[in-house]
Amino acid sequence: MLIIGTGGTFDKDYELTDGSLVFTHSCIPNLLREARITTQHRFVSLLKKDSLELTVADRLQLLEACRSAHETEIVIVHGTDTMTETAKFIQQSDLNKTIVLTGAMRPHAFGHSDAGFNLGYAIACAQHLAHGVYIAIQGECFPAGHVLKDKQRALFVRVD
């Protein structure tokens, strides 16, 4: 399994000097150790960006990382604001792989975060779903193109 980090709220931390949210190092390797993940995996920190700052070039880089990976099960940790757009973008390429995007509504570094659960859930989904592109978050798994983020309620909801 390949696990790709792209940044997003999941990996943000608090900058003490100016109060901004920044990317220092990814929490994903520590979360994998803490969860005692025994599934053979490889982690790549591809980007360190808020998903609102992702460009077409960034999405193409992410797509190429998925395409060139020898793994057929891929989990992408992504910011929640544009996760649905990236999922649809990757889905258009019709890769013969299972690709699951996940993220967090609150940074792992802040505590009381959904990051650890969502990562574990995405890993489980990637191992059991048919090839395709999905979003696994908040205990639900949605096919790409059939989910939206309801920003008012801070939830992902299924759409047809």
N, CA, C and O of each residue as an XYZ file, in Angstrom:
640
protein
N       0.845     -1.173      0.000
C       0.000      0.000      0.000
C       0.893      1.240      0.000
O       1.907      1.302      0.696
N       0.487      2.217     -0.797
C       1.162      3.510     -0.821
C       0.289      4.528     -0.085
O      -0.911      4.627     -0.343
N       0.890      5.274      0.822
C       0.194      6.343      1.533
C       0.884      7.645      1.149
O       2.084      7.813      1.369
N       0.114      8.562      0.571
C       0.653      9.831      0.085
C       0.116     10.970      0.939
O      -1.094     11.108      1.113
N       1.004     11.770      1.460
C       0.609     12.965      2.207
C       0.667     14.190      1.300
O       1.636     14.386      0.567
N      -0.372     15.003      1.358
C      -0.387     16.238      0.563
C      -0.508     17.484      1.431
O      -0.521     18.601      0.913
N      -0.597     17.304      2.733
C      -0.760     18.452      3.632
C      -2.175     18.495      4.164
O      -2.649     17.522      4.749
N      -2.848     19.603      3.969
C      -4.213     19.750      4.456
C      -4.246     19.958      5.959
O      -3.212     19.911      6.625
N      -5.414     20.184      6.476
C      -5.600     20.395      7.911
C      -4.983     19.259      8.718
O      -4.440     19.489      9.798
N      -5.061     18.061      8.211
C      -4.518     16.856      8.845
C      -3.136     17.107      9.433
O      -2.870     16.748     10.579
N      -2.251     17.728      8.641
C      -0.843     17.885      8.998
C      -0.457     19.291      9.447
O       0.730     19.572      9.612
N      -1.413     20.169      9.645
C      -1.070     21.531     10.063
C      -0.683     21.572     11.540
O      -1.104     20.745     12.349
N       0.132     22.568     11.848
C       0.552     22.789     13.225
C       0.509     24.293     13.495
O       0.401     25.099     12.570
N       0.592     24.649     14.745
C       0.503     26.038     15.181
C       1.899     26.646     15.255
O       2.779     26.109     15.929
N       2.101     27.756     14.570
C       3.375     28.482     14.627
C       3.325     29.413     15.831
O       2.517     30.340     15.881
N       4.198     29.154     16.799
C       4.166     29.897     18.062
C       4.479     31.379     17.901
O       3.955     32.202     18.651
N       5.315     31.731     16.945
C       5.753     33.117     16.842
C       4.705     34.060     16.272
O       4.649     35.231     16.646
N       3.866     33.548     15.358
C       2.879     34.465     14.755
C       1.443     33.936     14.760
O       0.531     34.600     14.266
N       1.248     32.742     15.317
C      -0.107     32.205     15.430
C      -0.677     31.622     14.153
O      -1.857     31.274     14.110
N       0.128     31.508     13.118
C      -0.371     30.954     11.850
C      -0.357     29.422     11.891
O       0.274     28.813     12.755
N      -1.052     28.832     10.958
C      -1.020     27.386     10.793
C      -0.006     27.070      9.710
O      -0.035     27.658      8.630
N       0.897     26.133     10.004
C       2.012     25.833      9.111
C       2.182     24.317      8.962
O       1.608     23.524      9.709
N       2.987     23.953      7.973
C       3.374     22.560      7.788
C       4.836     22.429      8.191
O       5.701     23.091      7.616
N       5.113     21.592      9.162
C       6.492     21.344      9.567
C       6.884     19.938      9.110
O       7.639     19.785      8.150
N       6.387     18.940      9.778
C       6.628     17.554      9.378
C       5.290     16.816      9.438
O       4.373     17.226     10.150
N       5.195     15.750      8.698
C       3.943     14.996      8.661
C       3.777     14.142      9.911
O       4.732     13.534     10.394
N       2.563     14.104     10.424
C       2.242     13.253     11.569
C       1.925     11.819     11.135
O       1.780     10.934     11.978
N       1.819     11.591      9.833
C       1.376     10.286      9.331
C       2.280      9.137      9.774
O       1.755      8.130     10.250
N       3.604      9.225      9.649
C       4.431      8.098     10.114
C       4.195      7.751     11.584
O       4.140      6.573     11.940
N       4.054      8.769     12.443
C       3.786      8.498     13.860
C       2.421      7.859     14.060
O       2.283      6.938     14.865
N       1.413      8.334     13.338
C       0.076      7.735     13.450
C       0.102      6.269     13.036
O      -0.547      5.434     13.667
N       0.839      5.956     11.992
C       0.938      4.568     11.535
C       1.604      3.692     12.594
O       1.184      2.557     12.821
N       2.646      4.222     13.241
C       3.315      3.473     14.315
C       2.383      3.297     15.508
O       2.255      2.197     16.045
N       1.730      4.392     15.924
C       0.834      4.332     17.080
C      -0.298      3.340     16.871
O      -0.702      2.634     17.795
N      -0.802      3.295     15.648
C      -1.916      2.397     15.339
C      -1.443      0.958     15.121
O      -2.251      0.044     14.955
N      -0.128      0.775     15.124
C       0.465     -0.553     14.925
C       0.013     -1.172     13.602
O      -0.322     -2.355     13.537
N       0.010     -0.363     12.568
C      -0.375     -0.824     11.232
C       0.624     -1.866     10.773
O       1.820     -1.591     10.680
N       0.137     -3.058     10.488
C       1.012     -4.145     10.046
C       0.950     -4.349      8.537
O       1.759     -5.089      7.977
N       0.009     -3.708      7.886
C      -0.079     -3.778      6.432
C       1.208     -3.200      5.851
O       1.632     -2.107      6.226
N       1.823     -3.943      4.935
C       3.030     -3.431      4.299
C       2.677     -2.142      3.567
O       1.737     -2.101      2.774
N       3.443     -1.091      3.846
C       3.123      0.202      3.252
C       4.383      1.016      3.015
O       5.450      0.748      3.568
N       4.214      2.007      2.180
C       5.264      2.975      1.885
C       4.619      4.350      2.004
O       3.523      4.566      1.486
N       5.287      5.284      2.685
C       4.759      6.632      2.853
C       5.584      7.617      2.039
O       6.814      7.571      2.049
N       4.895      8.508      1.335
C       5.539      9.572      0.572
C       4.856     10.889      0.931
O       3.637     11.016      0.819
N       5.651     11.864      1.363
C       5.129     13.207      1.593
C       5.332     13.979      0.298
O       6.424     14.477      0.023
N       4.278     14.073     -0.487
C       4.383     14.650     -1.833
C       4.259     16.168     -1.827
O       5.028     16.864     -2.490
N       3.292     16.673     -1.079
C       3.044     18.112     -1.009
C       2.815     18.492      0.446
O       2.488     17.643      1.275
N       2.986     19.743      0.743
C       2.652     20.281      2.068
C       1.871     21.556      1.823
O       2.380     22.665      1.984
N       0.606     21.366      1.426
C      -0.221     22.512      1.043
C      -1.621     22.391      1.619
O      -2.135     21.294      1.839
N      -2.213     23.530      1.853
C      -3.642     23.586      2.119
C      -4.337     23.226      0.807
O      -3.887     23.649     -0.257
N      -5.397     22.472      0.860
C      -6.034     22.031     -0.392
C      -6.606     23.188     -1.202
O      -6.786     23.062     -2.413
N      -6.897     24.319     -0.549
C      -7.378     25.484     -1.293
C      -6.280     26.082     -2.173
O      -6.572     26.850     -3.090
N      -5.030     25.739     -1.902
C      -3.893     26.242     -2.674
C      -3.423     25.282     -3.754
O      -2.491     25.601     -4.494
N      -4.047     24.114     -3.862
C      -3.621     23.133     -4.871
C      -3.900     23.655     -6.271
O      -4.949     24.241     -6.537
N      -2.950     23.434     -7.153
C      -3.072     23.843     -8.548
C      -3.290     22.623     -9.430
O      -3.196     21.485     -8.970
N      -3.578     22.870    -10.688
C      -3.684     21.768    -11.644
C      -2.356     21.020    -11.702
O      -2.342     19.791    -11.782
N      -1.252     21.739    -11.663
C       0.069     21.098    -11.683
C       0.248     20.176    -10.467
O       0.816     19.091    -10.592
N      -0.236     20.605     -9.292
C      -0.162     19.756     -8.092
C      -0.988     18.489     -8.278
O      -0.546     17.394     -7.932
N      -2.189     18.645     -8.826
C      -3.047     17.470     -9.039
C      -2.448     16.536    -10.087
O      -2.568     15.316     -9.972
N      -1.814     17.093    -11.091
C      -1.126     16.256    -12.086
C       0.043     15.504    -11.448
O       0.284     14.342    -11.774
N       0.765     16.160    -10.545
C       1.861     15.501     -9.827
C       1.319     14.356     -8.971
O       1.915     13.280     -8.917
N       0.206     14.587     -8.315
C      -0.425     13.555     -7.494
C      -0.902     12.395     -8.371
O      -0.701     11.228     -8.032
N      -1.524     12.719     -9.484
C      -1.981     11.682    -10.411
C      -0.812     10.854    -10.919
O      -0.916      9.630    -11.002
N       0.285     11.491    -11.256
C       1.465     10.770    -11.747
C       2.043      9.872    -10.657
O       2.508      8.769    -10.945
N       2.018     10.334     -9.417
C       2.488      9.494     -8.308
C       1.633      8.234     -8.180
O       2.150      7.150     -7.914
N       0.331      8.384     -8.369
C      -0.572      7.225     -8.327
C      -0.329      6.309     -9.523
O      -0.239      5.091     -9.375
N      -0.226      6.898    -10.687
C      -0.045      6.126    -11.919
C       1.266      5.330    -11.897
O       1.288      4.161    -12.283
N       2.343      5.952    -11.452
C       3.660      5.305    -11.505
C       3.926      4.367    -10.330
O       4.896      3.608    -10.356
N       3.088      4.408     -9.312
C       3.287      3.539     -8.141
C       3.099      2.080     -8.519
O       2.199      1.735     -9.285
N       3.961      1.223     -7.970
C       3.772     -0.206     -8.207
C       2.629     -0.761     -7.349
O       2.096     -1.831     -7.642
N       2.259     -0.042     -6.300
C       1.152     -0.476     -5.437
C      -0.188     -0.266     -6.148
O      -0.348      0.680     -6.920
N      -1.131     -1.144     -5.882
C      -2.477     -0.996     -6.444
C      -3.466     -0.468     -5.407
O      -4.609     -0.157     -5.742
N      -3.034     -0.366     -4.162
C      -3.850      0.212     -3.090
C      -3.160      1.492     -2.627
O      -2.016      1.461     -2.173
N      -3.872      2.628     -2.748
C      -3.272      3.924     -2.441
C      -4.218      4.719     -1.542
O      -5.416      4.811     -1.810
N      -3.663      5.287     -0.478
C      -4.398      6.200      0.394
C      -3.749      7.576      0.243
O      -2.531      7.720      0.356
N      -4.580      8.579     -0.012
C      -4.102      9.954     -0.141
C      -4.675     10.771      1.009
O      -5.892     10.871      1.165
N      -3.791     11.353      1.811
C      -4.217     12.259      2.878
C      -4.228     13.660      2.281
O      -3.210     14.148      1.791
N      -5.389     14.297      2.329
C      -5.663     15.491      1.537
C      -6.481     16.467      2.375
O      -7.211     16.050      3.274
N      -6.368     17.734      2.095
C      -7.226     18.720      2.749
C      -8.683     18.514      2.363
O      -8.985     18.114      1.239
N      -9.571     18.785      3.285
C     -10.990     18.469      3.049
C     -11.703     19.462      2.137
O     -12.718     19.116      1.532
N     -11.190     20.696      2.026
C     -11.916     21.703      1.247
C     -12.036     21.357     -0.233
O     -13.065     21.641     -0.847
N     -11.012     20.755     -0.814
C     -11.074     20.416     -2.251
C     -10.846     18.929     -2.514
O     -10.529     18.531     -3.635
N     -11.008     18.127     -1.490
C     -10.819     16.677     -1.627
C     -11.732     16.087     -2.703
O     -11.308     15.223     -3.470
N     -12.972     16.548     -2.760
C     -13.905     15.984     -3.738
C     -13.469     16.320     -5.164
O     -13.653     15.513     -6.075
N     -12.895     17.503     -5.359
C     -12.406     17.880     -6.695
C     -11.235     17.007     -7.116
O     -11.174     16.553     -8.258
N     -10.306     16.772     -6.199
C      -9.153     15.923     -6.512
C      -9.591     14.495     -6.783
O      -9.058     13.846     -7.683
N     -10.549     13.997     -6.022
C     -11.047     12.631     -6.248
C     -11.628     12.495     -7.654
O     -11.352     11.517     -8.349
N     -12.425     13.467     -8.071
C     -12.992     13.429     -9.436
C     -11.896     13.547    -10.491
O     -11.960     12.885    -11.527
N     -10.891     14.386    -10.234
C      -9.773     14.565    -11.159
C      -9.042     13.234    -11.370
O      -8.750     12.857    -12.505
N      -8.751     12.535    -10.287
C      -8.043     11.250    -10.383
C      -8.937     10.205    -11.039
O      -8.464      9.389    -11.830
N     -10.211     10.226    -10.717
C     -11.162      9.251    -11.265
C     -11.214      9.313    -12.790
O     -11.397      8.283    -13.440
N     -11.059     10.485    -13.363
C     -11.120     10.650    -14.817
C     -10.018      9.882    -15.532
O     -10.145      9.582    -16.719
N      -8.950      9.563    -14.830
C      -7.827      8.860    -15.453
C      -8.028      7.353    -15.508
O      -7.253      6.644    -16.149
N      -9.047      6.871    -14.852
C      -9.409      5.454    -14.921
C      -8.213      4.536    -14.656
O      -7.924      3.633    -15.442
N      -7.526      4.780    -13.542
C      -6.418      3.920    -13.145
C      -6.975      2.602    -12.636
O      -8.055      2.569    -12.046
N      -6.272      1.553    -12.852
C      -6.709      0.236    -12.415
C      -6.187     -0.025    -10.997
O      -5.464     -0.989    -10.746
N      -6.578      0.866    -10.083
C      -6.109      0.807     -8.701
C      -7.247      1.222     -7.772
O      -8.240      1.807     -8.206
N      -7.087      0.912     -6.503
C      -8.012      1.387     -5.484
C      -7.358      2.581     -4.806
O      -6.311      2.453     -4.171
N      -7.983      3.739     -4.948
C      -7.434      4.977     -4.417
C      -8.462      5.580     -3.460
O      -9.604      5.839     -3.840
N      -8.040      5.797     -2.225
C      -8.931      6.302     -1.188
C      -8.346      7.593     -0.624
O      -7.223      7.607     -0.120
N      -9.108      8.665     -0.711
C      -8.700      9.946     -0.138
C      -9.334     10.102      1.235
O     -10.465      9.676      1.469
N      -8.580     10.720      2.136
C      -9.100     11.015      3.464
C      -8.453     12.305      3.965
O      -7.511     12.815      3.357
N      -8.953     12.811      5.045
C      -8.417     14.036      5.624
C      -8.929     14.182      7.043
O      -9.381     13.220      7.664
N      -8.849     15.399      7.542
C      -9.305     15.664      8.904
C      -9.917     17.055      8.973
O      -9.516     17.963      8.245
N     -10.878     17.205      9.845
C     -11.515     18.503     10.048
C     -10.755     19.339     11.079
O     -10.948     20.551     11.169
N      -9.900     18.687     11.845
C      -9.112     19.368     12.878
C      -7.696     18.801     12.816
O      -7.533     17.586     12.698
N      -6.663     19.652     12.892
C      -5.285     19.156     12.821
C      -4.979     18.118     13.904
O      -5.417     18.249     15.046
N      -4.230     17.101     13.531
C      -3.820     16.082     14.488
C      -3.051     16.717     15.644
O      -3.224     16.324     16.798
N      -2.208     17.692     15.338
C      -1.368     18.336     16.353
C      -2.182     19.037     17.441
O      -1.664     19.277     18.531
N      -3.439     19.369     17.169
C      -4.260     20.093     18.133
C      -4.934     19.169     19.143
O      -5.474     19.645     20.142
N      -4.914     17.873     18.907
C      -5.614     16.941     19.784
C      -7.095     16.916     19.464
O      -7.599     17.787     18.754
N      -7.781     15.936     19.979
C      -9.216     15.759     19.725
C      -9.518     15.824     18.230
O     -10.516     16.411     17.811
N      -8.652     15.220     17.446
C      -8.761     15.255     15.985
C      -9.326     13.946     15.462
O      -9.187     12.891     16.082
N      -9.958     14.041     14.320
C     -10.454     12.856     13.622
C      -9.395     12.253     12.702
O      -9.679     11.286     11.995
N      -8.182     12.802     12.698
C      -7.128     12.382     11.766
C      -6.789     10.894     11.886
O      -6.791     10.178     10.885
N      -6.504     10.433     13.080
C      -6.096      9.040     13.266
C      -7.158      8.049     12.839
O      -6.871      7.074     12.145
N      -8.392      8.305     13.258
C      -9.480      7.414     12.866
C      -9.652      7.401     11.353
O      -9.764      6.336     10.747
N      -9.674      8.582     10.743
C      -9.903      8.656      9.305
C      -8.795      7.962      8.518
O      -9.064      7.314      7.506
N      -7.550      8.096      8.977
C      -6.452      7.410      8.295
C      -6.615      5.896      8.391
O      -6.492      5.192      7.388
N      -6.886      5.401      9.575
C      -7.079      3.960      9.746
C      -8.250      3.437      8.928
O      -8.170      2.370      8.320
N      -9.322      4.188      8.919
C     -10.505      3.784      8.147
C     -10.186      3.751      6.653
O     -10.601      2.831      5.948
N      -9.453      4.752      6.173
C      -9.088      4.790      4.755
C      -8.195      3.606      4.386
O      -8.346      3.022      3.312
N      -7.273      3.255      5.270
C      -6.400      2.104      5.018
C      -7.238      0.835      4.916
O      -7.018      0.018      4.021
N      -8.190      0.664      5.819
C      -9.064     -0.515      5.777
C      -9.887     -0.532      4.488
O     -10.014     -1.570      3.839
N     -10.441      0.623      4.123
C     -11.241      0.694      2.892
C     -10.404      0.339      1.678
O     -10.865     -0.396      0.805
N      -9.187      0.845      1.608
C      -8.330      0.598      0.444
C      -8.045     -0.887      0.264
O      -7.825     -1.348     -0.856
N      -8.048     -1.628      1.353
C      -7.767     -3.057      1.280
C      -8.978     -3.889      0.863
O      -8.825     -5.049      0.480
N     -10.169     -3.318      0.933
C     -11.370     -4.125      0.724
C     -12.272     -3.657     -0.409
O     -13.223     -4.356     -0.758
N     -12.003     -2.510     -0.985
C     -12.860     -1.988     -2.052
C     -12.344     -2.412     -3.425
O     -11.158     -2.687     -3.608
N     -13.253     -2.455     -4.366
C     -12.882     -2.716     -5.759
C     -12.087     -1.530     -6.289
O     -12.127     -0.442     -5.714
N     -11.374     -1.740     -7.374
C     -10.633     -0.632     -7.980
C     -11.583      0.522     -8.269
O     -12.708      0.320     -8.724
N     -11.112      1.729     -7.997
C     -11.898      2.942     -8.178
C     -11.344      4.013     -7.269
O     -10.320      3.815     -6.615
N     -12.017      5.146     -7.225
C     -11.586      6.268     -6.394
C     -12.697      6.566     -5.393
O     -13.872      6.647     -5.751
N     -12.299      6.726     -4.131
C     -13.248      6.891     -3.039
C     -12.771      7.969     -2.072
O     -11.601      8.353     -2.068
N     -13.703      8.445     -1.257
C     -13.387      9.289     -0.114
C     -13.889      8.570      1.127
O     -15.072      8.246      1.235
N     -12.972      8.324      2.070
C     -13.316      7.659      3.323
C     -13.083      8.645      4.456
O     -11.948      9.035      4.734
N     -14.162      9.039      5.101
C     -14.069     10.040      6.159
C     -15.298      9.938      7.054
O     -16.394      9.630      6.586
N     -15.110     10.194      8.322
C     -16.206     10.217      9.290
C     -16.981      8.896      9.329
O     -18.192      8.880      9.549
N     -16.264      7.794      9.113
C     -16.891      6.479      9.195
C     -17.731      6.102      7.995
O     -18.469      5.118      8.042
N     -17.633      6.869      6.918
C     -18.367      6.552      5.696
C     -17.402      6.516      4.526
O     -16.356      7.165      4.537
N     -17.774      5.746      3.521
C     -16.969      5.661      2.317
C     -17.849      6.027      1.129
O     -18.897      5.421      0.908
N     -17.413      7.022      0.374
C     -18.193      7.552     -0.736
C     -17.436      7.343     -2.046
O     -16.229      7.577     -2.100
N     -18.123      6.910     -3.099
C     -17.472      6.882     -4.409
C     -17.209      8.318     -4.877
O     -18.021      9.213     -4.641
N     -16.076      8.527     -5.537
C     -15.766      9.855     -6.081
C     -16.914     10.304     -6.973
O     -17.487      9.503     -7.712
N     -17.243     11.569     -6.900
C     -18.330     12.121     -7.700
C     -19.691     12.001     -7.043
O     -20.679     12.513     -7.568
N     -19.757     11.329     -5.897
C     -21.033     11.154     -5.196
C     -20.964     11.663     -3.762
O     -21.635     11.142     -2.872
N     -20.147     12.683     -3.554
C     -19.977     13.229     -2.214
C     -19.626     14.713     -2.302
O     -18.910     15.153     -3.202
N     -20.147     15.459     -1.352
C     -19.827     16.880     -1.219
C     -19.536     17.179      0.238
O     -20.025     16.494      1.136
N     -18.731     18.212      0.464
C     -18.507     18.679      1.823
C     -19.553     19.739      2.137
O     -19.622     20.772      1.470
N     -20.363     19.479      3.152
C     -21.339     20.448      3.636
C     -20.613     21.307      4.661
O     -20.451     20.905      5.813
N     -20.179     22.482      4.244
C     -19.369     23.333      5.108
C     -20.160     23.891      6.284
O     -19.578     24.187      7.327
N     -21.453     24.038      6.141
C     -22.285     24.537      7.241
C     -22.289     23.560      8.411
O     -22.227     23.966      9.571
N     -22.363     22.267      8.095
C     -22.432     21.240      9.137
C     -21.087     20.554      9.387
O     -20.977     19.723     10.289
N     -20.064     20.896      8.596
C     -18.736     20.278      8.696
C     -18.837     18.761      8.555
O     -18.260     18.007      9.339
N     -19.593     18.328      7.526
C     -19.805     16.902      7.244
C     -19.669     16.644      5.751
O     -19.890     17.526      4.922
N     -19.305     15.428      5.440
C     -19.354     14.981      4.046
C     -20.683     14.252      3.861
O     -21.079     13.438      4.696
N     -21.362     14.553      2.762
C     -22.676     13.968      2.511
C     -22.723     13.352      1.117
O     -22.098     13.841      0.175
N     -23.468     12.286      1.019
C     -23.643     11.579     -0.249
C     -24.588     12.349     -1.158
O     -25.614     12.866     -0.716
N     -24.231     12.416     -2.420
C     -25.102     13.020     -3.444
C     -25.157     12.071     -4.629
O     -24.256     11.258     -4.832
N     -26.230     12.186     -5.413
C     -26.362     11.320     -6.606
C     -25.999     12.029     -7.864
O     -26.058     11.441     -8.943
